[in-house]
Amino acid sequence: SAGPRAGTAYPEKPTGYVTLNTLIFPGELEEAARTIAACASSGVDALLVQDIGIAWLANEMAPGLPIHASTQMTLTSAESVAGVEALGIHFERLVAAREMSRRELARMREGTAKEVEVFVHGAICVAYSGQCLTSEALGGRSANRGLCAQACRLPYDLVVDGADRELGDLQYLLSPKDLAAWEDVGDLTHTGIVSFKIEGRYKSPQYVAATVQAYRQAVEKVVGGSDLTMPADTREKLELTFSRGLTGGYIHEINHQEVVDGSFSKKRGPFLGRVVRAGGRRVVVELVAPLKAGDGVVFARPDENDEEGGRVYLLSRDGTRIKEWSPGVDGDESAALELEFMPNQINTARIMAGQAVHKTSDPRLESELAASYAGDAIRHQRAVDMMVTGRVGDPLLLVLRDNDGVSVEVRDTEPAGEATSRPLNREVLEKQLGRLGNTPFHLGHLDIQLEGELMVPFSRLNDLRRRGVEKLIEARRRRGMGRQVDPTTLGRLLAAIPGAQAPRGTSTLSALCRTLDQVEAAVASGMVGTIYTDFEDIRLHKEARAIIPRDRITFAPATIRIVKPGEAGFVKILLKAEPDAILLRNLASWEILRHVAPDLPMLGDFSLNVSNQLTAHLHHRAGIRQLVPSYDLNMDQLADLLRASPPEWYEITIHQYMPMFHMEHCVFCRFMSDGTDYTNCGRPCEKHAVSLRDRVGTEHPLKADAGCRNTVYNGIAQSASEYLSTMLDLGARSFRVDFLNEPAERVHETLAAYRDVLDGRREGRELWRHLRAHSKLGVTRGSMDHE
């Protein structure tokens, strides 16, 4: 990632960052500490971190090691940044969420002194980074652990009010196009963004070469004061190396019709045109983009695994073979060309008129890109200034200084002689000292301070230059290696955390309700001590207050999951419901509420991603009274957490429909309206019950929140009933049951079943079997499973 600084198109110095942007479990803290120490002592320029506890550990262990807040930390507003700082975390830069517009980025930038980095190119996750639990819910592969299984790229059916909604070829309802913000580099620069990031997970070297070259070109144009309009050849390179179709993403405000196409999820190169007819080994295509013999093409179909495609063998126009064709040739912007393929390469009987054709491969471009990084030579060199001093009878002194201020000096092995002919001059010295071809440098300014006419053999000048370069490289490698690292830090921080105590007190049960009927049923059950409310219509929290008795049940409405600039009102309005506590879904909400309602108890939900005792301790000492551990923890890891810190710090969710995708992308707006956002979509989310059916037939409910963000919930409930006895033995006493669409009678039945297990009247394993047998879709062990 690189952005313009101080009038130059490149960073002030080359930087090397290490990503540690994953959640860390209790048993991994020692390894994490060793990694931090190794990064600090080896001169790493910054550490990208997701886990707040790990950021704290790095701050304390190596104060000189800069920390960057990863996009996985889900920082979406100045309040969220201030919330992390208020926990005591020091970091220099944040990588903003990809869901933020230029206007929102500008507001966040104005509200914080931190550097802001943004993604400008590459794949877009449909869910907020750090808030996607889909891979964890469906396969135990956590995206918060770098193991995303890309369930967003799979086909889904849209089920509306119990019936399938016909969408034609649209079946990839959660698969965004790829971000391409090339033309936005200037606006982002003027907004104050200091660094641009290119996403490159699992991408080819050619992709890296093409995207870096393209965005370097954009940055140079911005620095030079030029307008940015992406050249056609640049777009073709970006589309060919990897693209699911290019989009401005959310940078240009919200347009839900733009970000997700829905008809494909795999790589799609540049659009070439449409099929006119096909037969034998030949396909006639009305071309609107360049094509040549040897290029690869694909004939698009709704089922991406059943497409025809191959490499073009011959290209003909009007019966005449041609090597290539481009728009503008002979004044034509389109032309019907015949594409011929090798025998048995494609089945033209399966290619229909009207099918879209895309270019998937361009050998000429691939060779050009490969040549740009091939070979052993170091191609990107930086200037090194040199100074040569000397006089007859003394060895020459060569001083080298790079643009980072790193300076070294070396002396000749023998004294300089007096020249009888051809003394050392600028031409000779520039030629010999400037021979830096296979080094990381090129000669910048050469300062010559010689007394008299000197003679030094070329062999010694070359040796002087070689030794100087080696010494400078070694000096650069040592930069940052002098950082102080305290190896006792982890032990000290852990020692400050109170230890787990013997189990005490009776267990409590709470309920999270999403309808007023569920609230009434939970109150009537007489089994819960706390009721959390989570409504799309935030006015319902006030109605829930009227139902929940103040004297015996704690009422705690939940904040929205994401708070963007200008959305503090969504948080503050909860106070009008006169809550007894607040369920925090993010640190922005905590930062907002701790100033306006400092005495109101705060409870932290799973989305704070508390996965180890360091992170828990930071939140607890900040006054967040109880925390729901991260849903990424399995039973063994949860047990480690309960042993390593006071169990009373935690409330454990023992029954829920896992919130899988939490998205800015609105499925309701995109596929149930012609609108672009909440202002013109007609709000189908308020009128219909919607779910997404996956390939195995499970229907996953879809809900919208007050911020119009969508959440896809697992259609199968996750139950931890089998592990309740273990949790109780470890000292856990606070447990939560989350409801989704259950009717009132199911609320009472579910609470009673878990209450029986907690009170010893029923075996957890027996409840598991009962739920699996009688629930409509059964239950899953989900993330609690040991395996």
BELSULLIN-V305460 format. One record per pair of residues at least 6 apart in sequence whose C-alpha atoms are under 6 Angstrom apart, sorted by sequence separation. I is the first residue (numbers start at 0). J is the second residue. D is the distance in Angstrom with one decimal. If there is no record, write none. Layout:
I|J|D + I|J|D
//
This chain:
3|9|5.6 + 134|140|5.0 + 135|141|4.4 + 140|146|5.3 + 157|163|6.0 + 158|164|5.8 + 300|306|5.8 + 314|320|5.7 + 315|321|5.5 + 326|332|4.5 + 389|395|4.7 + 400|406|4.3 + 435|441|5.8 + 512|518|5.8 + 609|615|5.9 + 674|680|4.2 + 692|698|4.2 + 703|709|4.4 + 755|761|5.4 + 756|762|5.8 + 771|777|4.1 + 134|141|5.4 + 157|164|5.6 + 276|283|5.4 + 314|321|5.7 + 388|395|5.9 + 399|406|5.6 + 691|698|5.4 + 702|709|5.6 + 756|763|5.8 + 771|778|5.1 + 275|283|5.4 + 388|396|5.3 + 399|407|5.4 + 672|680|5.6 + 690|698|5.7 + 691|699|5.1 + 702|710|5.3 + 275|284|5.3 + 298|307|5.5 + 387|396|5.7 + 398|407|5.8 + 433|442|5.3 + 690|699|5.1 + 701|710|5.8 + 248|258|5.6 + 274|284|4.4 + 298|308|5.8 + 387|397|4.8 + 398|408|4.2 + 690|700|4.1 + 701|711|4.6 + 273|284|5.6 + 297|308|4.1 + 386|397|5.8 + 397|408|5.5 + 690|701|5.0 + 700|711|5.8 + 273|285|5.5 + 296|308|5.5 + 386|398|5.1 + 397|409|5.4 + 558|570|6.0 + 668|680|5.6 + 689|701|5.6 + 700|712|5.3 + 134|147|5.7 + 272|285|5.4 + 296|309|5.6 + 385|398|5.5 + 396|409|5.9 + 699|712|5.5 + 129|143|5.9 + 134|148|5.6 + 272|286|4.6 + 295|309|5.4 + 385|399|4.6 + 396|410|4.6 + 699|713|5.1 + 155|170|5.5 + 271|286|5.4 + 272|287|5.5 + 295|310|4.1 + 384|399|5.8 + 395|410|5.7 + 699|714|4.2 + 154|170|5.0 + 271|287|5.6 + 294|310|5.5 + 384|400|5.2 + 395|411|5.2 + 698|714|5.4 + 154|171|4.5 + 271|288|5.0 + 293|310|5.7 + 294|311|5.7 + 383|400|5.6 + 394|411|5.0 + 293|311|5.2 + 383|401|4.5 + 509|527|4.9 + 292|311|5.3 + 293|312|6.0 + 394|413|5.4 + 508|527|5.0 + 509|528|5.7 + 511|530|5.8 + 513|532|6.0 + 580|599|5.8 + 583|602|5.8 + 609|628|5.3 + 610|629|5.4 + 45|65|4.7 + 46|66|5.0 + 47|67|4.7 + 48|68|5.4 + 49|69|5.3 + 292|312|5.6 + 316|336|5.0 + 394|414|3.9 + 509|529|4.7 + 510|530|5.0 + 511|531|4.4 + 512|532|5.0 + 513|533|5.1 + 580|600|4.7 + 581|601|5.1 + 582|602|4.9 + 583|603|4.8 + 584|604|5.4 + 609|629|5.1 + 45|66|5.5 + 46|67|5.9 + 47|68|5.8 + 48|69|5.3 + 92|113|5.4 + 292|313|5.5 + 315|336|5.7 + 393|414|4.4 + 394|415|5.5 + 509|530|5.8 + 511|532|5.7 + 513|534|5.6 + 580|601|5.8 + 582|603|5.8 + 583|604|5.7 + 602|623|5.4 + 608|629|4.8 + 47|69|5.4 + 49|71|5.3 + 91|113|5.7 + 92|114|4.4 + 93|115|5.2 + 94|116|4.7 + 95|117|5.5 + 151|173|5.1 + 152|174|5.0 + 243|265|6.0 + 292|314|5.9 + 315|337|5.1 + 392|414|5.0 + 393|415|5.7 + 584|606|5.6 + 585|607|5.9 + 601|623|5.0 + 602|624|5.6 + 604|626|6.0 + 605|627|4.9 + 627|649|5.6 + 49|72|4.8 + 67|90|5.7 + 92|115|5.7 + 94|117|5.7 + 151|174|5.5 + 243|266|4.7 + 314|337|5.9 + 392|415|5.4 + 529|552|5.3 + 555|578|5.7 + 602|625|5.0 + 603|626|4.5 + 604|627|5.0 + 605|628|5.6 + 625|648|4.9 + 626|649|4.7 + 627|650|5.0 + 66|90|4.7 + 67|91|5.9 + 70|94|4.8 + 242|266|5.2 + 243|267|4.9 + 314|338|5.1 + 391|415|5.2 + 528|552|4.9 + 529|553|4.5 + 530|554|5.3 + 531|555|4.8 + 532|556|4.6 + 533|557|5.5 + 554|578|5.5 + 555|579|6.0 + 560|584|5.1 + 605|629|4.9 + 625|649|5.3 + 626|650|5.9 + 627|651|5.6 + 39|64|5.8 + 66|91|6.0 + 67|92|4.7 + 68|93|4.5 + 69|94|5.3 + 70|95|5.6 + 242|267|5.5 + 391|416|5.5 + 531|556|5.2 + 532|557|5.9 + 554|579|5.2 + 555|580|4.7 + 556|581|5.5 + 557|582|4.4 + 558|583|5.7 + 67|93|5.5 + 70|96|5.5 + 313|339|5.0 + 391|417|5.7 + 553|579|5.7 + 555|581|4.7 + 556|582|6.0 + 558|584|5.8 + 16|43|6.0 + 20|47|5.8 + 312|339|5.5 + 555|582|5.9 + 15|43|5.9 + 16|44|5.6 + 18|46|5.9 + 19|47|5.6 + 20|48|4.2 + 21|49|5.6 + 22|50|5.3 + 312|340|4.9 + 15|44|5.5 + 16|45|4.9 + 17|46|5.1 + 18|47|4.7 + 19|48|5.1 + 20|49|4.3 + 239|268|4.8 + 311|340|5.3 + 14|44|5.9 + 16|46|5.8 + 77|107|4.8 + 238|268|5.0 + 292|322|5.9 + 422|452|5.3 + 423|453|5.7 + 76|107|5.2 + 238|269|5.6 + 291|322|5.7 + 422|453|5.3 + 291|323|3.9 + 422|454|5.4 + 432|464|5.7 + 55|88|5.7 + 77|110|5.2 + 290|323|5.7 + 77|111|5.8 + 206|240|4.9 + 290|324|5.6 + 418|452|5.6 + 289|324|5.6 + 418|453|5.0 + 541|576|4.3 + 185|221|5.5 + 289|325|4.1 + 417|453|4.8 + 418|454|4.6 + 540|576|5.9 + 416|453|5.7 + 417|454|5.4 + 307|345|5.9 + 416|454|5.0 + 415|454|6.0 + 415|455|5.7 + 721|763|4.5 + 720|763|4.6 + 721|764|4.7 + 665|709|5.8 + 182|227|5.2 + 663|708|4.9 + 182|228|5.9 + 287|333|4.6 + 662|708|5.6 + 286|333|5.4 + 662|709|5.1 + 720|767|6.0 + 286|334|5.4 + 661|709|5.8 + 285|334|5.4 + 661|710|4.4 + 285|335|4.2 + 660|710|5.4 + 284|335|5.5 + 660|711|5.1 + 284|336|5.5 + 659|711|5.6 + 283|336|5.5 + 659|712|5.4 + 123|177|5.8 + 283|337|4.3 + 658|712|4.4 + 122|177|4.6 + 282|337|5.7 + 657|712|5.6 + 121|177|5.3 + 282|338|5.2 + 299|355|5.5 + 656|712|5.8 + 657|713|5.2 + 71|128|4.8 + 72|129|6.0 + 121|178|5.1 + 281|338|5.5 + 298|355|6.0 + 656|713|5.3 + 71|129|4.2 + 120|178|4.8 + 281|339|4.5 + 298|356|4.7 + 382|440|5.6 + 409|467|5.8 + 120|179|4.7 + 280|339|5.6 + 297|356|5.8 + 380|439|4.7 + 381|440|4.8 + 382|441|5.0 + 383|442|5.4 + 384|443|4.8 + 386|445|5.7 + 390|449|5.8 + 280|340|5.5 + 297|357|5.4 + 377|437|5.9 + 380|440|4.6 + 381|441|5.9 + 382|442|5.6 + 383|443|5.2 + 384|444|4.8 + 385|445|4.9 + 386|446|4.5 + 387|447|5.0 + 388|448|4.7 + 389|449|5.0 + 390|450|4.8 + 656|716|4.6 + 119|180|4.9 + 296|357|5.5 + 376|437|5.3 + 380|441|5.9 + 382|443|4.9 + 384|445|6.0 + 386|447|5.8 + 387|448|6.0 + 388|449|5.3 + 655|716|5.5 + 656|717|6.0 + 715|776|5.9 + 717|778|5.5 + 296|358|4.4 + 655|717|5.4 + 716|778|4.8 + 717|779|4.7 + 718|780|5.6 + 295|358|5.8 + 296|359|5.1 + 654|717|5.6 + 715|778|5.5 + 717|780|5.5 + 295|359|5.1 + 407|471|5.9 + 654|718|4.6 + 717|781|5.6 + 177|242|6.0 + 295|360|4.5 + 653|718|5.7 + 177|243|5.6 + 179|245|5.7 + 294|360|5.4 + 653|719|4.8 + 176|243|5.0 + 177|244|5.9 + 178|245|5.8 + 179|246|5.7 + 180|247|5.6 + 294|361|4.9 + 176|244|5.1 + 177|245|5.0 + 178|246|5.1 + 179|247|5.6 + 176|245|5.8 + 177|246|6.0 + 178|247|5.6 + 278|347|5.3 + 178|248|5.5 + 277|347|5.6 + 116|192|5.9 + 276|352|5.3 + 115|192|5.3 + 116|193|6.0 + 118|195|5.8 + 119|196|5.8 + 120|197|4.9 + 121|198|4.7 + 275|352|5.0 + 116|194|4.6 + 117|195|5.3 + 118|196|4.4 + 119|197|5.9 + 274|352|4.9 + 116|195|5.8 + 117|196|5.8 + 118|197|5.9 + 274|353|5.0 + 273|353|5.3 + 274|354|5.3 + 273|354|5.4 + 176|258|5.9 + 273|355|4.6 + 652|734|5.8 + 653|735|5.9 + 654|736|4.8 + 655|737|4.7 + 175|258|5.5 + 176|259|5.8 + 273|356|5.6 + 650|733|4.7 + 651|734|4.8 + 652|735|4.5 + 653|736|5.9 + 654|737|5.9 + 175|259|4.3 + 272|356|5.5 + 646|730|5.6 + 650|734|5.2 + 651|735|5.9 + 652|736|5.9 + 105|190|5.5 + 174|259|6.0 + 271|356|5.5 + 646|731|5.1 + 271|357|5.1 + 270|357|4.6 + 269|357|5.5 + 172|261|5.1 + 268|357|5.5 + 269|358|5.5 + 171|261|4.4 + 174|264|5.7 + 268|358|5.1 + 170|261|5.7 + 171|262|6.0 + 268|359|5.0 + 169|261|4.7 + 169|262|4.5 + 168|262|5.6 + 152|264|5.5 + 22|143|6.0 + 21|143|5.5 + 21|144|5.1 + 168|301|5.5 + 499|642|5.6 + 499|644|5.2 + 498|644|5.2 + 499|645|4.4 + 498|645|5.8 + 100|249|5.4 + 101|250|5.3 + 633|782|5.2 + 634|783|4.9 + 99|249|6.0 + 100|250|3.9 + 633|783|4.1 + 98|249|5.4 + 100|251|5.8 + 633|784|5.7 + 634|785|5.8 + 100|252|5.2 + 633|785|5.8 + 205|368|5.7 + 535|704|4.3 + 535|705|4.8 + 2|193|5.2 + 2|194|4.2 + 1|194|4.9 + 2|195|5.5 + 0|194|5.9 + 1|195|5.3 + 0|195|5.0 + 0|196|4.4 + 8|218|5.8 + 8|219|5.2 + 520|743|5.3 + 524|747|5.8 + 510|735|5.6 + 506|732|4.3 + 507|733|5.0 + 508|734|5.0 + 509|735|4.7 + 510|736|4.9 + 511|737|4.6 + 512|738|5.5 + 517|743|5.3 + 506|733|5.8 + 508|735|5.7 + 510|737|5.8 + 511|738|6.0 + 516|743|5.8 + 502|730|4.2 + 256|669|5.3 + 255|669|5.3 + 256|675|5.9 + 255|675|5.1 + 254|675|4.5 + 61|484|4.8 + 60|484|5.6 + 60|485|5.1 + 60|488|5.4 + 42|478|5.9 + 42|479|4.0 + 42|480|4.8 + 41|480|5.2 + 40|480|4.7 + 103|564|5.9 + 76|563|5.0 + 75|563|5.2 + 76|564|5.1 + 82|586|5.1 + 82|587|5.7 + 79|586|5.4 + 79|587|3.9 + 82|590|5.0 + 78|587|4.7 + 133|659|4.2 + 132|659|4.5 + 160|687|5.9 + 131|659|5.8 + 160|688|5.0 + 131|660|5.2 + 159|688|5.9 + 159|689|4.6 + 158|689|5.6 + 158|690|5.2 + 158|691|6.0 + 126|660|5.3 + 157|691|5.0 + 126|661|5.1 + 127|662|5.9 + 156|691|5.6 + 126|662|4.4 + 155|691|5.8 + 156|692|4.9 + 155|692|5.4 + 155|693|5.0 + 52|613|4.8 + 52|614|3.9 + 51|614|5.8 + 24|610|5.5 + 25|611|4.9 + 24|611|5.2 + 136|781|5.8
//
